[in-house]
């Protein structure tokens, strides 16, 4: 797909040199459906910086999908409200869930879905909340947390996947994104592009241009008209996540707000299979009122 910025896409949607027929021109959303903040163990991106960069780079909708908790998304939504920018940036509450079959993303959630359920059970939990099921980086062999082939096929056959990442900026080799696109086409599942951002540099690296939405149903309907745009991160971007993990560990040693508990990181399926189903305890989450959450760190 052609790489462009959200602002460039909006400009092209106007008719150059001709009057715009307002009744026929629908509002567009420029959305990223997979992003992490400091509530993920492998990110230190603060709420304020994430919000500022998203708006500066032309995003209108962001799904905050921290590992195994929806509290991080709530913190971003509440901060956007406090800053008075909720009309510029719609925050979708999401979670990247470590299931016993690999990672599944839930969008438009109301509460955290515990890790350790099967992919099928997790999809049912997401839909029970009125949310949408997205499958992240399904064929990336370098992530031991990606969903296994058989559970993925079963979810698709049961019609439980609402969208699938056919382009993830952090996927190392393009052929694995192409494999996801082929799977989506074969099962008639809408494809999306996602930055999977863990750092400020990555925000809006990939995005989707589609009819504006405010509910799960409106998003589901609009996906048929989605035009995604993506650019790949450098392989070195993965070093930022390793640095974030160690930075959070050091912050923990210093007694500062941190997110170092294993429940908040991407977990290999074998590890999740062996551990009981659980949601994060409050002590395992960063303090949303931590003053450092409002500065420009990360």
Secondary structure by P-SEA (a helix, b strand, c coil): cccccaaaaaaaacccccccccccbbbbbbcccbbbccccccccccaaaaaaaaaaacccbbbbcccccaaaaaaaaaaaaaacccccbbbbbbbbccccccbbbbccccccccccccaaaaaaaaaaacbbbbbcccccccccccccaaaaaaaaaacccccccccccccccaaaaaaaaaaaaaaccbbbbbcccccccccccbbbbccccccaaaaaaacccbbbbbbbcccaaaaaaaaaaaaaaaaaaaccccccccccccccaaaaaacccccccccccccccccccccccc
